[in-house]
Amino acid sequence: KKFPVTSVTFQSTQNMEAAEIKREILPGGDIRLSGGDCTFLYQRPRAGVLYVTISGYDTGQFGAATLDEILSAINREGSGLELFVDAREAFGAAVSVSDEWTRFFSANREKLRRVHVLVGSKVVYLTVAIAQHLSRTGNLIQIYSDPELFDNKLEGAK
């Protein structure tokens, strides 16, 4: 059965610049947020697992929308969500974005079973490593630079 793509467009005034943000519900229920040169794709391979793909540079144009999608999954699943973030196509994130992710992980660490992050550059690795350290979440966040190891973890969670 085919489902139509549902799309919502809104304006963000984050960083003093107006940016058009698009939220689409794709066939199968995946959600795509896009704005500027950055895209987040949210997929649920099975109950209790959320797979997020990030591409581009997040300047903060999404405001809280990117983390709100993860929070919705946590609220839907209850505690114990396993989060996989494929950031190998991400170029980086503004400091304000990194700060928001750090606060998010600190505030929601009891609701997350594990966070797996695949990075594709040293800049993104350092950004995630700093968030990992400052969030004081222990070994909740695992950082991968090897796509095969990340994919094996994801397959094991499906």
C-alpha positions as CSV (number, residue, x, y, z in Angstrom):
1,K,0.0,0.0,0.0
2,K,1.4,3.4,-1.0
3,F,1.2,6.3,1.4
4,P,1.4,9.9,0.2
5,V,4.4,12.0,1.4
6,T,3.2,14.4,4.0
7,S,5.2,17.6,4.0
8,V,5.2,20.5,6.4
9,T,7.3,23.6,5.9
10,F,8.0,26.2,8.5
11,Q,10.4,29.1,9.1
12,S,13.2,29.1,11.7
13,T,14.8,32.3,12.9
14,Q,17.6,30.5,14.7
15,N,21.0,32.3,14.3
16,M,19.1,35.5,13.1
17,E,18.6,34.1,9.6
18,A,15.3,32.9,8.3
19,A,15.6,29.3,7.0
20,E,13.0,27.2,5.4
21,I,12.7,23.9,7.3
22,K,10.8,21.0,5.7
23,R,9.4,18.0,7.7
24,E,8.3,15.1,5.5
25,I,6.6,11.8,6.5
26,L,7.8,9.4,3.8
27,P,6.2,6.2,2.6
28,G,6.7,3.6,5.3
29,G,6.7,6.2,8.1
30,D,10.3,7.5,7.9
31,I,10.7,11.2,8.7
32,R,12.9,13.6,6.9
33,L,13.9,17.0,8.1
34,S,15.7,19.3,5.7
35,G,16.9,22.8,5.8
36,G,19.7,24.6,4.0
37,D,22.3,22.0,3.1
38,C,21.5,19.7,6.0
39,T,19.2,16.7,6.2
40,F,18.1,14.3,9.0
41,L,16.4,11.1,8.2
42,Y,14.7,9.1,11.0
43,Q,13.9,5.4,10.5
44,R,12.6,2.7,12.8
45,P,14.1,-0.7,11.8
46,R,12.2,-2.3,14.7
47,A,10.6,-1.4,18.0
48,G,13.1,0.0,20.4
49,V,15.6,1.1,17.7
50,L,15.8,4.5,16.0
51,Y,18.3,5.0,13.1
52,V,19.1,8.6,12.2
53,T,21.1,9.6,9.2
54,I,22.7,13.1,9.1
55,S,24.2,14.8,6.1
56,G,25.5,18.3,5.6
57,Y,26.2,21.0,8.2
58,D,23.8,21.8,11.0
59,T,24.0,25.5,11.8
60,G,21.1,25.4,14.2
61,Q,18.6,26.0,11.5
62,F,16.3,23.2,12.9
63,G,16.0,24.6,16.4
64,A,14.8,21.8,18.7
65,A,13.1,19.9,15.8
66,T,15.9,17.3,15.4
67,L,16.0,16.3,19.0
68,D,12.2,16.5,19.3
69,E,12.0,13.7,16.8
70,I,14.2,11.5,19.0
71,L,12.2,12.5,22.1
72,S,9.0,11.5,20.3
73,A,10.6,8.1,19.7
74,I,11.6,7.8,23.4
75,N,8.1,8.7,24.5
76,R,6.6,6.2,22.0
77,E,8.9,3.4,23.0
78,G,9.4,4.1,26.7
79,S,12.8,3.8,28.2
80,G,15.4,1.6,26.6
81,L,15.6,3.2,23.1
82,E,18.7,2.2,21.2
83,L,19.8,5.1,19.0
84,F,22.0,4.8,16.0
85,V,23.3,8.0,14.4
86,D,25.0,7.7,11.0
87,A,26.9,11.0,10.7
88,R,29.5,9.9,8.1
89,E,28.0,12.4,5.6
90,A,27.8,15.3,8.2
91,F,30.4,18.1,7.8
92,G,29.9,19.4,11.4
93,A,27.7,21.3,13.6
94,A,27.6,24.8,15.2
95,V,28.7,25.0,18.9
96,S,25.1,25.8,19.9
97,V,23.9,22.5,18.2
98,S,26.6,20.5,20.0
99,D,25.6,22.1,23.3
100,E,21.9,21.1,22.7
101,W,22.9,17.5,22.0
102,T,25.0,17.4,25.1
103,R,22.1,18.7,27.2
104,F,19.7,16.2,25.5
105,F,21.9,13.2,26.3
106,S,22.4,14.4,29.9
107,A,18.6,14.9,30.4
108,N,17.6,11.6,28.7
109,R,20.4,9.2,29.6
110,E,18.1,7.0,31.7
111,K,15.7,6.6,28.8
112,L,18.4,5.5,26.3
113,R,19.8,2.0,26.3
114,R,22.8,2.9,24.1
115,V,23.8,5.6,21.5
116,H,25.9,4.5,18.6
117,V,27.4,7.3,16.4
118,L,29.3,6.6,13.2
119,V,31.5,9.5,12.2
120,G,33.2,10.2,8.9
121,S,35.6,13.0,9.7
122,K,37.8,14.2,12.5
123,V,35.8,17.3,13.0
124,V,32.6,15.3,13.6
125,Y,34.5,12.9,15.8
126,L,35.8,15.7,18.0
127,T,32.3,17.3,18.2
128,V,30.7,14.0,19.3
129,A,33.6,13.2,21.7
130,I,33.2,16.5,23.4
131,A,29.4,16.1,23.7
132,Q,30.1,12.5,25.1
133,H,32.5,13.9,27.8
134,L,30.4,16.9,28.8
135,S,27.2,15.0,29.0
136,R,28.6,12.9,31.8
137,T,26.8,9.8,30.6
138,G,29.6,7.3,31.1
139,N,29.7,4.8,28.3
140,L,26.2,5.5,26.9
141,I,27.6,7.0,23.7
142,Q,29.8,4.8,21.5
143,I,31.7,6.5,18.7
144,Y,32.6,4.5,15.6
145,S,34.8,5.4,12.6
146,D,34.5,1.9,11.1
147,P,31.3,1.6,9.1
148,E,31.4,-2.2,9.1
149,L,31.5,-2.3,12.9
150,F,28.7,0.2,13.1
151,D,26.6,-1.7,10.6
152,N,27.1,-5.0,12.5
153,K,25.9,-3.3,15.7
154,L,22.8,-2.0,13.8
155,E,22.1,-5.4,12.3
156,G,22.3,-7.0,15.7
157,A,19.8,-4.5,17.0
158,K,17.3,-5.1,14.2
